Amino acid sequence: MNDRYTNWIGPGLLALFAVAGLYLVSLLYVAGQTIVAVVTLAVVALAAYVYLTPRAHAYRYLFPGVAGALVFVVFPMVYTIAIGFTNYSSRNLLEFDRATQNLLDETYEGEGGKTYDFTVHPEGQEEFRIRLSDTERNDQFVTDALALKETTRITVDARSLKGAELALREPLQLKDIIAMRDRIKAVAIKLPDGSQVVMAGLRQYAPVHRLYTKGADGSLTNVQTKEVLRPNFRTGFYETAAGAPIQPGFKTGIGLDNFQRIFGDESFREPFLRIFVWNVIFSFMSVFLTASLGMLLAVLLNWEALRFRELYRTLLFLPYAVPGFISILVFRGLFNQNFGEINLILDSFFGVKPQWFADPTLAKVMILIVNTWLGYPYMMVLCQGLIKSIPVDLYEASSIAGAGPLDNFFRITMPLILKPLMPLLISSFAFNFNNFVLISLLTGGRPDFLDTKLPAGTTDILVSYTYRMAFGDSGQQFGLAAAISTVIFTLVAVLSLINLRLTNVNRTEVR
């Protein structure tokens, strides 16, 4: 009996996974994320095939890792590259159909026409009903219960109370209506005859009309001004005859325009090239300093005559055990110009108080100091392990030949650990090339350049510059930021390949 139930556990879990996956696909599709929904559906279908088809059983152990790489690495990378060829920004957020519908949903209050007195009645704890009354025709309409928490325009249906009874609580007083005015004004009520009314005063709702009508050629005509709007798929806006853009904009493909702006527009090219040069220097120096310090400490800790080696090793490893963002914030306080302990010590001994955050050169030095502190324990541990693998006979032979500690280091230790360490140094270079957390928490990319049109900092690296471009000072230009991210990815890949070739890491020696 137990075996019988156990045999159903696997298929049951798979069925549960399939149902949850299909439900997620439906939610993504309804939310308008068609591409993400298709990718999710493909993953669910592939999982069902791998785990249900006997021929594919050999791949069921590989599938979770491969699927995770495709969903969380490959798809975001491809999606980011695709966004780089669009005008996606804070001004062009919507798809074309949704932008068109938003314009068609715009209304204006009509002059004259039938008006309705309204009252607001509490319903439950945090919900309300709006009742409309026309005393002349003895018409009454009421909405369903509403939360009335948002100030963005929504449209709700109202039903007639003729021949029906509905117990409503006492209406809100005028002072309560005034306090909720913005939220009530956001509610457009659609009556049973299809007309809409909106709040026109503290006690009245008045009719509204559609502001735009759509023509057969896809153009929109303003009912009030008779102005014709036509979609411009190059700029991503509906535009007037004079070329004035009308919000909201829509996403559209713009080809290589973002990449041309990066390399062709002087306002982009100049800070981009400066930041790229500093980015390469920062990454190279970070790897050099952390590897050098880590290797030196590893050699010293491998000295058998050194007392309390285990204690030193533990203390020197502690910076790596502390979360990085905490260490960065601590150093930010230590380097404070007026109250930081570092400047207090320098002022006491040398009478100087460096402006670490205001001077570009000192800010870069500070960043390298902090990054070296954060990175050397990892290199130290790696080098210790590699040194342990070196045969002791080599050092004994060297000692017989009369070689000193420096000769042993440069002729035996460093050559033998540098080659297996090189792939890790290259990966460390790639990590520091995109070390956003350090720059963001320590300096925020500042101090800024004073001679550039776009906001860019002297300590910015490309990834932090991209973040400021996408989410900060420049109006959330997601497409442009995605293009810069694509360039960064290409640069890191190219630099890593060059490093691999120059260091001959992939070359296998045959003896």
QUIVEN-V920931 format. One record per residue. N is the residue number from 1. D_CENTER is the distance of its C-alpha to the mean C-alpha in whole Angstrom. Layout:
n->N d_center->D_CENTER
n->N d_center->D_CENTER
This chain:
n->1 d_center->51
n->2 d_center->48
n->3 d_center->48
n->4 d_center->48
n->5 d_center->45
n->6 d_center->43
n->7 d_center->43
n->8 d_center->41
n->9 d_center->38
n->10 d_center->36
n->11 d_center->37
n->12 d_center->36
n->13 d_center->33
n->14 d_center->32
n->15 d_center->33
n->16 d_center->31
n->17 d_center->28
n->18 d_center->29
n->19 d_center->29
n->20 d_center->26
n->21 d_center->24
n->22 d_center->26
n->23 d_center->25
n->24 d_center->21
n->25 d_center->22
n->26 d_center->24
n->27 d_center->21
n->28 d_center->19
n->29 d_center->22
n->30 d_center->23
n->31 d_center->19
n->32 d_center->19
n->33 d_center->17
n->34 d_center->20
n->35 d_center->18
n->36 d_center->16
n->37 d_center->20
n->38 d_center->22
n->39 d_center->20
n->40 d_center->20
n->41 d_center->24
n->42 d_center->24
n->43 d_center->23
n->44 d_center->25
n->45 d_center->28
n->46 d_center->28
n->47 d_center->28
n->48 d_center->31
n->49 d_center->33
n->50 d_center->32
n->51 d_center->34
n->52 d_center->36
n->53 d_center->38
n->54 d_center->40
n->55 d_center->40
n->56 d_center->36
n->57 d_center->37
n->58 d_center->36
n->59 d_center->33
n->60 d_center->32
n->61 d_center->31
n->62 d_center->29
n->63 d_center->27
n->64 d_center->24
n->65 d_center->23
n->66 d_center->23
n->67 d_center->21
n->68 d_center->19
n->69 d_center->18
n->70 d_center->18
n->71 d_center->16
n->72 d_center->13
n->73 d_center->14
n->74 d_center->16
n->75 d_center->15
n->76 d_center->11
n->77 d_center->12
n->78 d_center->15
n->79 d_center->13
n->80 d_center->11
n->81 d_center->14
n->82 d_center->16
n->83 d_center->13
n->84 d_center->14
n->85 d_center->18
n->86 d_center->17
n->87 d_center->17
n->88 d_center->14
n->89 d_center->14
n->90 d_center->14
n->91 d_center->18
n->92 d_center->18
n->93 d_center->15
n->94 d_center->18
n->95 d_center->20
n->96 d_center->24
n->97 d_center->26
n->98 d_center->24
n->99 d_center->24
n->100 d_center->28
n->101 d_center->28
n->102 d_center->27
n->103 d_center->29
n->104 d_center->32
n->105 d_center->31
n->106 d_center->32
n->107 d_center->35
n->108 d_center->38
n->109 d_center->41
n->110 d_center->44
n->111 d_center->47
n->112 d_center->50
n->113 d_center->50
n->114 d_center->50
n->115 d_center->48
n->116 d_center->47
n->117 d_center->48
n->118 d_center->45
n->119 d_center->45
n->120 d_center->42
n->121 d_center->43
n->122 d_center->41
n->123 d_center->40
n->124 d_center->39
n->125 d_center->37
n->126 d_center->34
n->127 d_center->35
n->128 d_center->38
n->129 d_center->40
n->130 d_center->41
n->131 d_center->44
n->132 d_center->46
n->133 d_center->49
n->134 d_center->52
n->135 d_center->55
n->136 d_center->57
n->137 d_center->56
n->138 d_center->56
n->139 d_center->52
n->140 d_center->50
n->141 d_center->46
n->142 d_center->43
n->143 d_center->40
n->144 d_center->38
n->145 d_center->37
n->146 d_center->34
n->147 d_center->31
n->148 d_center->31
n->149 d_center->28
n->150 d_center->26
n->151 d_center->27
n->152 d_center->26
n->153 d_center->28
n->154 d_center->29
n->155 d_center->32
n->156 d_center->34
n->157 d_center->38
n->158 d_center->41
n->159 d_center->44
n->160 d_center->48
n->161 d_center->50
n->162 d_center->53
n->163 d_center->55
n->164 d_center->52
n->165 d_center->52
n->166 d_center->49
n->167 d_center->49
n->168 d_center->47
n->169 d_center->47
n->170 d_center->48
n->171 d_center->46
n->172 d_center->44
n->173 d_center->46
n->174 d_center->45
n->175 d_center->43
n->176 d_center->41
n->177 d_center->40
n->178 d_center->40
n->179 d_center->37
n->180 d_center->35
n->181 d_center->36
n->182 d_center->32
n->183 d_center->31
n->184 d_center->35
n->185 d_center->34
n->186 d_center->31
n->187 d_center->33
n->188 d_center->35
n->189 d_center->38
n->190 d_center->39
n->191 d_center->43
n->192 d_center->45
n->193 d_center->46
n->194 d_center->42
n->195 d_center->42
n->196 d_center->40
n->197 d_center->40
n->198 d_center->38
n->199 d_center->39
n->200 d_center->41
n->201 d_center->43
n->202 d_center->43
n->203 d_center->45
n->204 d_center->45
n->205 d_center->43
n->206 d_center->44
n->207 d_center->43
n->208 d_center->40
n->209 d_center->40
n->210 d_center->37
n->211 d_center->37
n->212 d_center->36
n->213 d_center->38
n->214 d_center->37
n->215 d_center->39
n->216 d_center->40
n->217 d_center->38
n->218 d_center->35
n->219 d_center->36
n->220 d_center->35
n->221 d_center->38
n->222 d_center->38
n->223 d_center->41
n->224 d_center->42
n->225 d_center->42
n->226 d_center->42
n->227 d_center->39
n->228 d_center->38
n->229 d_center->34
n->230 d_center->33
n->231 d_center->30
n->232 d_center->29
n->233 d_center->27
n->234 d_center->26
n->235 d_center->25
n->236 d_center->23
n->237 d_center->25
n->238 d_center->29
n->239 d_center->31
n->240 d_center->34
n->241 d_center->37
n->242 d_center->37
n->243 d_center->33
n->244 d_center->32
n->245 d_center->28
n->246 d_center->28
n->247 d_center->25
n->248 d_center->23
n->249 d_center->22
n->250 d_center->21
n->251 d_center->19
n->252 d_center->21
n->253 d_center->21
n->254 d_center->22
n->255 d_center->23
n->256 d_center->23
n->257 d_center->22
n->258 d_center->19
n->259 d_center->20
n->260 d_center->24
n->261 d_center->22
n->262 d_center->20
n->263 d_center->24
n->264 d_center->26
n->265 d_center->25
n->266 d_center->27
n->267 d_center->24
n->268 d_center->22
n->269 d_center->24
n->270 d_center->25
n->271 d_center->22
n->272 d_center->20
n->273 d_center->24
n->274 d_center->24
n->275 d_center->21
n->276 d_center->21
n->277 d_center->24
n->278 d_center->23
n->279 d_center->20
n->280 d_center->23
n->281 d_center->26
n->282 d_center->23
n->283 d_center->22
n->284 d_center->26
n->285 d_center->27
n->286 d_center->25
n->287 d_center->26
n->288 d_center->30
n->289 d_center->30
n->290 d_center->29
n->291 d_center->31
n->292 d_center->34
n->293 d_center->34
n->294 d_center->33
n->295 d_center->36
n->296 d_center->38
n->297 d_center->38
n->298 d_center->38
n->299 d_center->41
n->300 d_center->42
n->301 d_center->42
n->302 d_center->43
n->303 d_center->47
n->304 d_center->49
n->305 d_center->51
n->306 d_center->48
n->307 d_center->49
n->308 d_center->46
n->309 d_center->44
n->310 d_center->42
n->311 d_center->41
n->312 d_center->40
n->313 d_center->38
n->314 d_center->36
n->315 d_center->36
n->316 d_center->34
n->317 d_center->32
n->318 d_center->31
n->319 d_center->28
n->320 d_center->26
n->321 d_center->27
n->322 d_center->25
n->323 d_center->21
n->324 d_center->20
n->325 d_center->18
n->326 d_center->21
n->327 d_center->23
n->328 d_center->21
n->329 d_center->22
n->330 d_center->25
n->331 d_center->26
n->332 d_center->24
n->333 d_center->27
n->334 d_center->30
n->335 d_center->29
n->336 d_center->29
n->337 d_center->32
n->338 d_center->34
n->339 d_center->34
n->340 d_center->32
n->341 d_center->35
n->342 d_center->34
n->343 d_center->36
n->344 d_center->38
n->345 d_center->40
n->346 d_center->40
n->347 d_center->41
n->348 d_center->44
n->349 d_center->45
n->350 d_center->44
n->351 d_center->44
n->352 d_center->41
n->353 d_center->37
n->354 d_center->35
n->355 d_center->32
n->356 d_center->29
n->357 d_center->26
n->358 d_center->28
n->359 d_center->30
n->360 d_center->27
n->361 d_center->29
n->362 d_center->30
n->363 d_center->26
n->364 d_center->25
n->365 d_center->28
n->366 d_center->27
n->367 d_center->23
n->368 d_center->25
n->369 d_center->28
n->370 d_center->25
n->371 d_center->23
n->372 d_center->27
n->373 d_center->27
n->374 d_center->24
n->375 d_center->25
n->376 d_center->29
n->377 d_center->29
n->378 d_center->28
n->379 d_center->30
n->380 d_center->33
n->381 d_center->33
n->382 d_center->32
n->383 d_center->35
n->384 d_center->37
n->385 d_center->37
n->386 d_center->38
n->387 d_center->41
n->388 d_center->42
n->389 d_center->42
n->390 d_center->44
n->391 d_center->48
n->392 d_center->50
n->393 d_center->53
n->394 d_center->51
n->395 d_center->51
n->396 d_center->55
n->397 d_center->56
n->398 d_center->54
n->399 d_center->56
n->400 d_center->60
n->401 d_center->59
n->402 d_center->59
n->403 d_center->55
n->404 d_center->53
n->405 d_center->50
n->406 d_center->48
n->407 d_center->50
n->408 d_center->48
n->409 d_center->45
n->410 d_center->45
n->411 d_center->47
n->412 d_center->46
n->413 d_center->43
n->414 d_center->40
n->415 d_center->41
n->416 d_center->41
n->417 d_center->38
n->418 d_center->36
n->419 d_center->36
n->420 d_center->34
n->421 d_center->32
n->422 d_center->31
n->423 d_center->28
n->424 d_center->27
n->425 d_center->27
n->426 d_center->25
n->427 d_center->22
n->428 d_center->22
n->429 d_center->22
n->430 d_center->19
n->431 d_center->17
n->432 d_center->18
n->433 d_center->17
n->434 d_center->14
n->435 d_center->14
n->436 d_center->12
n->437 d_center->13
n->438 d_center->16
n->439 d_center->16
n->440 d_center->14
n->441 d_center->16
n->442 d_center->19
n->443 d_center->20
n->444 d_center->16
n->445 d_center->17
n->446 d_center->21
n->447 d_center->24
n->448 d_center->23
n->449 d_center->25
n->450 d_center->27
n->451 d_center->28
n->452 d_center->25
n->453 d_center->24
n->454 d_center->21
n->455 d_center->19
n->456 d_center->19
n->457 d_center->20
n->458 d_center->23
n->459 d_center->21
n->460 d_center->17
n->461 d_center->16
n->462 d_center->15
n->463 d_center->11
n->464 d_center->12
n->465 d_center->13
n->466 d_center->11
n->467 d_center->8
n->468 d_center->11
n->469 d_center->12
n->470 d_center->9
n->471 d_center->9
n->472 d_center->12
n->473 d_center->16
n->474 d_center->16
n->475 d_center->15
n->476 d_center->12
n->477 d_center->13
n->478 d_center->10
n->479 d_center->13
n->480 d_center->14
n->481 d_center->11
n->482 d_center->11
n->483 d_center->14
n->484 d_center->14
n->485 d_center->12
n->486 d_center->14
n->487 d_center->17
n->488 d_center->15
n->489 d_center->16
n->490 d_center->19
n->491 d_center->20
n->492 d_center->19
n->493 d_center->21
n->494 d_center->24
n->495 d_center->24
n->496 d_center->24
n->497 d_center->27
n->498 d_center->29
n->499 d_center->29
n->500 d_center->30
n->501 d_center->33
n->502 d_center->34
n->503 d_center->34
n->504 d_center->36
n->505 d_center->34
n->506 d_center->34
n->507 d_center->38
n->508 d_center->40
n->509 d_center->44
n->510 d_center->47
n->511 d_center->50
